[in-house]
Amino acid sequence: MTRTLRYSRIIIQSVIFLILTLCLSTSALCLPVIGDWLTHIQLGYAVTVLSLSTFAGWIIVTLIFGRIYCSSVCPVGTLQDISSAIARSVPRKAKPAYSYRRPNNPVRYTTLMIMAAAFMTSTTTLITLLDPFSLYSTVCGEVSFVAANMTDVSESNQAMTILTYTMLSTAIWTAAVTVIIISISSRHGRLICNTVCPIGTTLGFVSRYSIFQFDIDTDLCTHCRKCADVCKSECIDLNDHVVDGSRCVVCFDCIDVCPDRAIRYTTRRKQLSLPMMQKLTGISTPSAPTQQTNQPSQQNETIPPAP
């Protein structure tokens, strides 16, 4: 069942990413209905056009299932997953090793406040840079624009020469941002999502209280660390057996690799069993209290007087 969830998530994520890429690159390949719908359900776009229904809908979905938006709909999130998957497909010695990373909340909250100020002041540059959908739209649009117009530029036409420099500068800027995203995600997975992305931070406020969470069964966990090795959000703390719900993007990778079935996507929380608690806290076995209760009765026996 868990493997089915993981593969279903990958298929949905891939299809959405492909359709969005085609629609944002050229209108000729855009599916009229599906492409427009996928654009309108983007959280950043919904905030820009003040679509309260879309925003409220994603908040409700996140409150129930966690940050599935980041693992299925967000194109920059998919780009990061592709980069990390390619990096981990190389020989084992060169694979990046994920490990638990404490949340960088000061950077997360600062970026969110900057994004809020950019929306209120209509600062297009900051919105394009920080909103993942706007950023990916710019990248796809600039790449297709340069590819379509570079062959038509004539060196004898001064206006077209200026346009060439403009296109090149924009292309270099978008290429630099793309390279930064790919290089960071290939090594640290979803670090950008959980540090500088305001959409991820916003959904993180809600997902930490979501109904469905990833829970680690301490009675089954053998500390093999396979779950932490594949956690691209680097949010699994095996010292405390806790998964940070505010940063988890619900990719199901950890469940898929766990050989002990110790991680579950569930509404229930596994508590420490009594034997485990006795071992950790040093509580005596049930027979010990029986011996202790008999000692006072022996001490209180009446001693007969000496003859």
C-alpha positions in Angstrom: 0.0 0.0 0.0 2.8 2.5 0.9 4.7 1.7 -2.3 1.5 2.3 -4.3 1.2 5.7 -2.6 4.8 6.6 -3.5 4.5 5.6 -7.1 1.2 7.3 -7.5 2.7 10.5 -6.1 5.6 10.2 -8.6 3.3 9.7 -11.5 1.0 12.6 -10.6 4.0 14.8 -9.9 5.6 14.0 -13.3 2.5 14.5 -15.3 1.8 17.9 -13.7 5.4 19.0 -14.2 5.3 18.0 -17.9 2.0 19.7 -18.6 3.1 22.9 -16.8 6.5 23.0 -18.6 4.8 22.7 -22.0 2.2 25.3 -21.2 4.7 27.8 -19.8 7.1 27.3 -22.7 4.8 27.6 -25.7 1.0 28.1 -26.1 1.0 25.8 -29.1 1.5 22.7 -26.8 -0.6 23.9 -23.9 -3.7 21.9 -23.1 -6.5 24.5 -23.0 -8.5 23.2 -20.0 -6.0 21.2 -18.0 -3.1 23.7 -18.4 -5.2 26.7 -17.3 -6.5 24.7 -14.3 -3.0 23.7 -13.2 -2.0 27.3 -13.4 -4.9 28.5 -11.3 -4.4 26.0 -8.5 -0.8 27.2 -7.9 -0.7 28.7 -4.5 1.4 31.7 -5.4 -0.8 32.5 -8.4 -3.9 32.2 -6.2 -2.4 34.8 -3.7 -1.5 37.1 -6.6 -5.0 37.1 -8.0 -6.6 37.0 -4.6 -8.3 33.7 -5.1 -9.4 33.0 -1.6 -11.2 29.7 -2.5 -8.0 28.2 -3.9 -5.9 29.4 -0.9 -8.4 28.1 1.6 -8.7 24.8 -0.3 -5.0 24.2 -0.1 -4.9 25.1 3.6 -7.7 22.5 4.3 -5.9 19.9 2.2 -2.6 20.6 4.1 -4.4 20.4 7.4 -5.6 16.9 6.6 -2.7 15.3 4.6 0.3 17.6 5.1 2.4 19.3 2.4 1.3 17.2 -0.6 1.2 20.5 -2.6 5.0 20.6 -2.5 5.4 17.0 -3.6 2.9 17.0 -6.4 1.8 20.4 -7.8 4.8 22.8 -7.3 7.1 22.7 -10.4 10.2 23.9 -8.6 9.7 21.2 -6.0 9.6 18.6 -8.9 12.7 20.2 -10.4 14.5 19.7 -7.0 13.3 16.1 -6.8 14.6 15.4 -10.4 18.0 17.0 -9.5 18.4 15.0 -6.3 17.3 11.8 -8.0 19.9 12.2 -10.7 22.6 12.9 -8.1 21.7 9.8 -6.2 21.6 7.6 -9.3 25.4 7.9 -9.6 27.6 5.1 -8.1 27.1 4.7 -4.4 30.4 6.3 -3.2 29.4 9.6 -4.8 25.8 9.6 -3.5 24.9 12.6 -1.3 24.2 11.5 2.2 21.1 13.2 3.7 21.0 13.7 7.5 18.8 15.5 10.0 19.1 19.2 9.8 17.6 21.6 12.4 15.0 24.0 10.9 16.5 27.4 10.1 13.4 29.3 11.3 15.0 32.8 11.3 15.6 32.6 7.5 12.2 30.9 6.8 10.2 33.6 8.6 12.3 36.5 7.2 11.8 35.3 3.7 8.1 35.0 4.3 7.9 38.5 5.6 9.8 39.8 2.6 7.4 37.9 0.3 4.4 39.4 2.1 5.9 42.9 1.7 6.6 42.2 -2.0 2.9 41.2 -2.6 1.6 44.3 -0.8 3.9 46.7 -2.7 3.6 44.8 -6.0 7.4 44.3 -6.3 7.5 42.1 -9.3 11.2 41.2 -9.1 11.0 39.8 -5.5 7.7 38.0 -6.3 9.3 36.3 -9.4 12.4 35.4 -7.4 10.7 34.0 -4.3 7.4 32.5 -5.6 8.3 29.1 -7.1 5.6 29.1 -9.8 6.5 32.7 -10.9 10.1 31.7 -11.0 9.5 28.6 -13.1 7.2 30.5 -15.4 9.9 33.1 -16.0 12.5 30.4 -16.7 10.3 28.5 -19.2 9.2 31.7 -20.8 12.7 33.2 -21.2 14.1 30.0 -22.5 11.4 29.6 -25.2 11.6 33.3 -26.1 15.4 33.2 -26.6 15.1 30.0 -28.7 12.4 31.5 -30.9 13.9 34.9 -31.5 17.7 34.5 -31.5 17.7 33.2 -35.1 15.8 36.2 -36.3 18.2 38.8 -34.9 20.1 40.7 -37.6 23.5 42.2 -36.7 22.8 45.2 -39.0 19.7 46.2 -37.0 20.6 48.2 -33.9 17.2 47.7 -32.2 17.5 44.0 -32.6 21.1 44.1 -31.3 19.9 45.8 -28.2 17.1 43.2 -27.9 19.8 40.5 -28.2 21.7 41.9 -25.2 18.4 42.1 -23.3 17.5 38.5 -24.0 21.0 37.3 -23.2 21.1 39.1 -19.9 17.7 37.7 -18.9 18.7 34.3 -20.1 21.9 34.4 -18.0 20.0 35.5 -14.9 17.4 32.8 -15.2 20.1 30.2 -16.0 22.1 31.3 -12.9 19.0 30.8 -10.7 18.3 27.4 -12.2 21.9 26.3 -11.7 21.8 27.4 -8.1 18.5 25.4 -7.5 19.9 22.3 -9.2 23.2 22.4 -7.5 21.7 22.8 -4.0 19.0 20.3 -4.4 21.3 17.7 -5.9 23.2 17.8 -2.6 20.6 18.7 0.0 17.3 17.8 -1.5 14.5 20.1 -0.5 16.7 22.6 1.4 15.4 25.5 -0.7 11.8 24.5 -0.1 12.3 24.4 3.7 14.5 27.5 4.0 13.8 30.3 1.4 10.5 29.3 -0.1 7.6 31.3 1.4 5.0 28.9 0.1 6.7 26.0 1.9 7.0 28.1 5.1 3.3 29.1 4.9 2.2 25.5 4.4 4.6 24.4 7.2 2.6 26.4 9.8 -0.4 24.2 8.9 1.2 20.9 8.2 2.7 20.5 11.7 -0.9 20.1 12.9 -2.1 18.0 10.0 -4.3 15.0 10.8 -2.1 12.5 8.9 1.5 12.5 10.1 4.5 10.2 9.7 5.0 8.4 13.0 7.9 6.2 14.0 7.1 3.1 16.0 9.9 3.0 18.6 9.2 -0.7 19.4 10.0 -1.6 15.8 12.7 0.9 14.8 16.2 -0.7 14.8 18.1 2.6 14.0 19.2 1.4 10.6 19.0 5.0 9.5 17.7 4.1 6.0 14.8 6.5 6.4 17.1 9.4 7.3 19.4 8.6 4.4 16.6 9.1 1.8 14.7 12.0 3.5 15.3 14.8 1.1 13.7 17.2 3.5 16.3 16.2 6.1 13.5 16.3 8.8 13.8 12.9 10.4 15.3 13.1 13.9 16.1 9.5 14.9 17.5 10.6 18.3 14.0 11.6 19.4 12.2 9.4 16.8 10.4 12.5 15.5 9.5 13.6 11.9 9.2 17.3 11.6 5.8 17.7 10.0 6.4 21.4 9.1 9.1 20.4 6.7 8.0 17.0 5.5 6.7 17.1 1.9 4.9 13.7 2.1 7.0 11.9 -0.5 6.7 8.4 1.1 10.4 7.7 0.4 11.1 6.9 4.1 8.3 4.3 4.3 9.4 2.6 1.1 12.9 1.9 2.4 12.2 1.0 6.0 12.9 -2.7 6.4 11.2 -2.9 9.8 7.9 -1.1 8.8 8.5 1.3 11.7 7.3 4.4 9.9 3.6 4.9 9.2 1.5 7.5 7.6 -1.3 7.6 10.0 -3.6 9.5 12.3 -2.4 7.6 15.3 0.7 8.2 17.4 2.6 5.2 18.7 3.5 5.5 22.4 6.3 3.7 24.2 5.2 0.3 25.5 5.6 -0.6 29.2 8.7 -2.9 28.7 10.5 -0.1 26.8 9.6 2.4 29.5 11.0 0.1 32.2 14.2 -0.3 30.3 14.7 3.4 29.7 13.6 4.7 33.2 14.9 1.8 35.3 11.5 0.9 36.8 11.7 -2.3 38.7 10.0 -5.5 37.6 6.6 -6.4 38.9 8.1 -8.9 41.4 10.2 -6.2 43.1 7.3 -4.3 44.6 6.0 -7.5 46.1 9.2 -8.1 48.0 9.3 -4.5 49.2 5.7 -4.6 50.5 6.6 -7.7 52.6 9.6 -6.0 54.3 7.6 -3.5 56.5 5.5 -6.4 57.9 8.6 -8.2 59.0 10.1 -5.1 60.6 6.9 -4.4 62.5 6.6 -7.8 64.2 6.4 -7.7 68.0 9.6 -8.9 69.7 8.8 -11.0 72.8 10.4 -9.7 76.0 13.4 -11.5 77.5 12.6 -13.9 80.3 
